[in-house]
Amino acid sequence: MKILGLSGALGHDPSAALYIDGTLVAAAEEERFVRDKHAKNRMPYESAKFCLQWAGIRPHEVDAVAIPYAPIPLFGSPARWHYARRYWYAPDRALDAIFAGNRRFHRYQKRIEWCLQQLGFDLGKTEIVPVEHHLAHAASAYHCSGFRDKTAILCIDGKGEYATTFFGYGENGVIHKIKEFYDPDSLAGVYGAITEYLGFEMLDGEYKVMGMAPYGDPTRYDFSRLARFEDGELVVNTDYVNVVGLRRYKEKGKGYYFSPKLIEWLGPRREGDVADEPYIHYAASMQALFERLALEMMEYYLGDVIRETGLIAFAGGGALNVKLNQKIVARPDVKELFVQPAAGDAGTAVGAAAYVSMQRGVPVEKMEHVYLGPAYTNEEIIAACAKHPARPRWQKIDDVPVRVARLLTDGHPVAWFQGRMEFGPRALGGRSILGCPSVPGIADRINAQIKFRERWRPFCPSMLDTVAPQMLQSHHPAPFMTITFEVAPEWRQRVPEVVHEDGTARAQVLRREQHPRYYDLMRELEKLTGNGVVLNTSLNRRGEPMVCSPSDALDMFFGSDLQYLVMEDILVTKEGVPQ
């Protein structure tokens, strides 16, 4: 059974994923191939082409194409009526939801059909299976979790067709829906609106708000007027946020998802890269509101399921809020939280394909790793070096983990390009910039000279599975950097460059079978420093997607102050740098 999942219905983060007989053999985001972050308004052509080529299959061999977007009926679901009633102040939007509420789906389906034709599919022989957007999110979490017992399922997202939030449970491979909330009542939408107010781009800057929050005081400002959860219903205050039409605040011709009333209350919209007052307190207040309401909703709808088995599967863009995840894991009745590593819309390609596979009687495997993208041989890397206009110096080296560990402990950042590219937003040792976290100032150096990003944003650690129980004081699985942990006081002194302002770290805990070479590098670091931990950030510059190919890595390398780039067994250095 071969199921191809294709996402991109909402105009951002298109991706492709391919299941063969229940095994996820390939998955990748379109942005990596077209070099356009979030690949807005594109279809997943290159990513789908990669998946098919990697698996060595032709279009006619695909049994079904799953898409994470579906028509929503006018009767039988409250979604479109809720949207129309809550957006009464924009009658054009409200009436459109009633009379043409599936127009976006039909437009997306036509674009998917065009994309499939370009890939060589015969539409007359290709079955396209729509899956509701939040059901695809739910499937991406539950079916990929590997959980066998009854599992609470939580999805918090901006919005799909109309739904914004999903509560349900999975049992015996079947997903049961308990409750959904609908646009504009979106907690993630509130977070996105405040993200815009704080000077970042929605769908991209929410994690920056989360990184800024520990510098502020959440008690300085009360954000409870923005949203409330009462009697089982989430209600967002559309006088301030999640607004459409004429109610939007406009600046320099651009409309935002908040209103002028928010500006009257909080003051001018933030600009620049400095984490200053009062905006750090606004970030802290938004994070506190998000955590409180999410936990209240989870307890209301899923508390009984959680107490029964202790298992939770979480997806949607809100699932990337690692501080919320830390609070969830801290519940005494939680045994394990699985967060889909590609929790945003890119992951719905996996979810839709997994859902269709399960519906057809083919269970899918647990998602143990995200190394699902392209890989390159030494010969391909050498060929890329030969073609690159910078005429890079390169040499083939032995004992890569040993050599790179020495460079790191000497205080050098190293670009690390190894194996298959990661799927999802986190660099997990496939396409990373690495540093030694015990070297003073290495994080600031990477920020200032290489990443060119806000200096208050934290860097994260990858670590050996033997180190995690001591450093993180937890045995909870953490393979995907989706949860923060309180760092033990001793380790805050040992690896200060990967500990955030609030004493936490968003960690990747690695087992050797997941990425042997990366694991061996950390073992070499442990021999040299006593710490089996490495500073890990994504191999890209600010505003760019993570690199995919050797030529992408070389472009990034020569566009930064990096001095060492290792791709498989090939070490590239700049002029004047000792080889």
Summary of the structure (lengths in Angstrom):
residues: 579
radius of gyration: 23.2
end to end distance: 49.5
largest distance: 70.3
contacts: 2141
relative contact order: 0.12
helix: 40%
strand: 20%
